[in-house]
Amino acid sequence: MAEDPMIYWKRRAEAERDLAEKAPDAATRKAHEEMALLYEERALNEAPID
């Protein structure tokens, strides 16, 4: 069975935040933080509508 897309994008966002914490410089950290925000937005777009 395929993974729920919302969960997939949330996991990707979490991984990007982990990378941001380990980033060697501010520019890399900011890039990972921005990607995390994009993945969070994608997760919200995949959320079921009730």
N, C-alpha and C positions, 0 to 999 in steps of 0.2 A: 504494500500500500504506500502511496506517495505521502510525503510529509506535508502537513498543512503549510501553505505558503506564508501565512502570517507568522507562524512559529519560526520558519526558515529565516525570514528577514529580521526577526527579533534576535535570533542567534547571530546573524551576521553583524548586526549593530553592536551586540555585546563584544564580539571578537574585535571589532574596530576600536571600541573603547579600551580594551585590553592593550591593543597595539599603541594607542595614544599614550597610555600610562608608561609604556616602555620606550617611547620615542626618544631618540638622542637629542633632538632640537625642537624648538618652538614651531618651526614651519611644518615639520613632519607631524608633530602632535596635532596641530590645527587641521591638517589634511585628514588625519584619521578621525578627528572629532566631527568634521563636516560630513565624511562618509557615513559615520554612525547616525547622524541626523537624517541623512537621505534614506538610509535603510529603515530607520524608525518610521519615516513618512510612508515608505513603501509598505511596511507592515500594516500601518493604519489603512492604507488603500485596499489591502487584501482582507481586512476584517469583514466578517459577515454582517450584512445589514438586516436588522430585525424590523 
